[in-house]
């Protein structure tokens, strides 16, 4: 995997330029800023873990405590020192580590009062809760929900990056009008037709078709980049993309956007 910044130290403050590879290398070499980089990476991907805990039957408060406690354990401990690079999916590592942490918390019957933890990562659990559509009769497993939330998060990050790119070149209005055609969120459909979009923007329908095609192509590229940032081996991107698409299909209607 190529490094995003070839000169100088990685800028861990730019989240889209902070890959799992870079963070693990920093942690394992005890480089300056490694714990902050890990905190930034965890802060980006906490919502799927929260969804997993909720699907396992934990209350919103307990789920929040578990996620916060897990990240404190991960960031302050040495759990990354011996991570096997041949098992380099950040998604898989994070879930397996979280499951182990949950089991340990259950075994030890940890009785810490709520609110006693240091807030190392801000969790907007009210927002996360609103995105869940949990029903007792659902056959969606916690693992399926975790993968679907992970996929949705990557899609939304790619969409936000594309929005910023378009705004930077003066095409914010065009993107706002056409973003529904990306199909990047579960349950969303184009709210307008190609013809309506063309009239709204004051351009031809052929021009709208071309712009949408280009936006979709760029969005796909950004999604692949987001996935690649969570892997060690770039050759796994296609398989990971396929698996995440399957997770979205299984969980359709069970999570919000």
N, C-alpha and C positions, 0 to 999 in steps of 0.2 A: 504494500500500500504506500502510495506516495505521501510525503509530508506536505501539509498545507503551507507551511512557512519554512522554506529551505534555508533562510539565513537568520542567524540569531536564535534565541530561545523561543519556544512556542508561546503564543499569547493565549493563555488559558482563559482570559476574560472574554474572548470572542467564542461563544459557545459553539457556533456552527463550525469553528475551526479547531475544536477540541475533540479529537477522536479517542476511542477506547484504547487504541494502540499507543498513542502518545501518553495518555494518562497512566496506563499500566507500566510503561517504560519508566515514567517519572517516579512512580511510587516505588517500583522495585529497585531503582537506583538511588532512592531517597533524595531526589533532586529538589532544589528549593521550589516552593510553591506547589509541590505534589499534592498535599492534602487539600489545598484550595481547589486544585484542578479536579480532584475526585469529588469534592463537595459540589462543584459546578455540574459535573456530569451526572451525579446522583439527583441533583435538584431538577435536572431536565427530565428524568425518567421515573419520577416517583409515582405518578398517577397509576400506571399499570399495577404496581405493587399494592396500592391502596385498593384498587378494584379486586385484586386477587384475595386480599384479606376479607373484604366485604362478602365476596362470593363464598368464602369459607365459613361464613356465619358470624363474623365479628361485627360488633356495632361500629357506627362511624367513629365514636370516640376511641374505642379500643384499636380500630384499624389505624387511626392517625398516630396513636401512641406506638404501635408496632412499627410503622414505617419510620417514624422519627428515631425510635430506639435502634432500629436496624442500621440506619445511616450513621448514627453516632458510633455504633459498634464497628461498622465498616471503615469509617474515616479515621477513627482514632486507633484502631487495631492494626494487626499485621496480616489480615486475611488475604491481601493481594500479593504478598511476598512470594508465594509459591504457586501462583496460578499457572496452570499448564497452557502454554500458548497454542497447543494443538486443539484446545477446546475454547476457541477464541470468540465465541459469540457473547457479547455483553448481555444481551437479553437472557440467554440461558444461564450464564453465571449469576446474574442478579437474582433470578427467580430461585435457583437452587440454594443460593446463600440465604435468601429471605426465608425459604422453607425451613432450613436448618435453624435459623434464628428463632422462628416461630415455635419450633419443636422444643428448643432449649428454654424459651420463655415459659412454655406450658409445663415442662418438666420441673422447672424450678419454682413455679407458682409465684412469679415475681409480683410483689405487692407494692410497687412504687406508686405514690399518689399521682393522679393525673396533674399535669402542669409542672412536675418536678424536673422534667428533662430540659436541657439546654436547647434552644431553638436554632440548631445549626443550619437547617434548611426550612424555609417558609413553605408550608403546605396549605394550599387553598382547597381544603377538603369540602367546603360547601359547594364549590364549583365542581369538584370531582363527583360529589354525591349526586348533583343534578344531572350528570352525564350517565349515570347508571340506571338501567331499567331492570332491576332485579325482581324476579317473581319466583315464588317457591316451586312452581311446577316446571320451571325452565330446565332444559337438559344441557344447557351450556355449562361446561365444567369451569372451575376456577382457572385452570390452565388456558382454556379457550378464551376466556374473558381477558386474561392477562395479555395473551398474544394479540387479541383484537385491539385492546387499548394501546398496546405498543405500536401496532400498525397505524392506528388512527393518529397517534401522536406524531409519527414520522411524516405522515401525509400532511398534517397541519403545519408542521415545521417547514416542509417544502413549499407549501402554499404561501406561508408568511414570507419566506425568503424571496419567492417570485414576486409577491406584492411589493416588497421593498425595492427590488430591482426595477420593476416597472415605474414605480414612483420616482426613482432616481433619474429616469430618462424622460420624465414628464408625461407618462402614460397611465397615471393613477386612475383617471376616469374610465379609460378603456378597460383596464383590469377589473375595476369594480363592476362594470357592466357585464363583462364576459366571464368572471371567475366561476359562475355556476356551471359553465360548460366543461370545467376541469374534472368534475365528478369525483372530487377528492374527499368528500365526506359521506359517511353512511347516511342513506335516506335522502340525500339531496338530489334534486333533478334540475335541469335547466328551467328557470322560471320564465324565460322568454324564448321566442323562436329566433332563428338566425335573421329573419326579415325584420323582426321587431328590434333586435339589437342594432341592425344596420340603420334603421330609421332613428333610433335613439342617439346613435353616434354621428349621424349625418354622413355616412359612408355607404359604399355599395355592399350588397350581400356577399359578393365575391371577395371583397376586401375583408369582411368579417370572417368568412370561412378561412382565409389565409392566416389571419391573426390568431384565431382559435387553434388552428393546427400548430402554429409556432409556440403558442403558450403551452399547449399540451406536451409538445416535445421537450420544451425546457423544464416543465414540471416533472416529467418522467426522469429527466437527467438529475434534477435536484433530489427526487425521492431516492434514486440510486446512490447519490452522494451521502444522504442521511443514513441509509442502510450501511454503506461501506464504512462510515465512521464508527459503527458498532461491531465491526468484524476485524479479524486479523488477516484473513485471506480474501482478497478481492474476488477470487474465483467462486466464492460462496454467495455472491450477491444475488445471482439469479435464483438459486435455491431458497435463499432467505426471502426474497421478494415473493416467490410462489407460495411459501408457507404462510406469510403474513396475509396475502390475498385470500387464502383458504380460511384463515382465522376470521377475517372480516365477513366472509360469506356465512360462516357458521354462527357468528354473533349478530348478524344483521337484525336490527330492531331491538337489540338488547342494550345498546349504548347510544348515548346522545352525542351530538357534535358540539 
